[in-house]
Amino acid sequence: MRRERSSRRRPCADRERAERRQRHATELAHQFDRLEIHHFFEVNKALEPGKEVETATWVNQAAAYSEIEACKERARSTGDQDGHGAG
């Protein structure tokens, strides 16, 4: 006698598959958001006469915090104590 295969999937496999799809969809959304922000800054400055902007690539959180600290140090070394620049 031949054993029939069940058409039902295991519940844990369905959940794992759904979680994998959700992670993928979330990552795609984040990528789209980054591209949209990048495009906004490029186009926004291009529309203003005499202004231009150089957009860079995205970095991880540690690199971002490192850049913030470097900016603070530059501000301290130039005497900009309030962090708002000259004027």
N, C-alpha and C positions, 0 to 999 in steps of 0.2 A: 504494500500500500504506500502510495506516495504522500509525503507530508506537504501540506499547503503552506505557503508563506503568508504571513500576516501582512496586510497592507497598512497596518497601523505602525507608526514609528514610536520609538521610545520617547517618553516625555522629556527626559534629560537631554536627548539629542536635539529635540525641537527647541528647547530653551537655549542650548549652546549655539545653535544655528541662528536663532533670533538675536542673541547677544552679540554674536560676531557681525551680523548685518547692522545692528545698531551702532557698534563701534565704528564700522566702516562709514556709515552715513554721517556720524558725528564728525569724523575726520574730514570727510568731503566738505561738510558745512564750514568747518574751521578754515580749510584751504580756500574756499570761496570767499569767506569774510576777509582773509588776508589779502587776496587778490583785489577785492573791492576797495579796501582801504588804500592799498598801493596805487591803484588807478585814480582814486579820489585826489590824493596829494599830487600826483603827476599832472593831472588835468587842471586842478584848481589853480596851481601856480602858473601853469602855461597860459591861462586865460588873463593873468595880470601882466600888463606891459612892464618889461624890464625886470621881471622876477623869474627865477627858475629854481628848481629843487632837484636834488639828487636823491632818489629813493634807493635804499639799500635792501639787503635781504633780511629775513627774519632770523632771530637767534633765540637761544633758549633763555630761560629765566635767569640763570646764573650770570650769563653774559650781559643781560639787560641791567641787572643790579650792579655789576661791575662798571658798566658805562655810566650809570647814575652817580656812583661814588667818584668816578674820575671827573665828571662834570662839577660835582660839589667841590672837589679839591681845586680844580681850575678856578672856580669862582672865589674860593678863599684866597688863593695865591694872587689874584688880581685885585683883591680888596672889596669884592662885591659880597658884603656880609648878608644882605637881605635876599640875595638870589634873584633879583629882578633885573639885573643888568644896569648899564649906565643910563642916566636920565631919569 
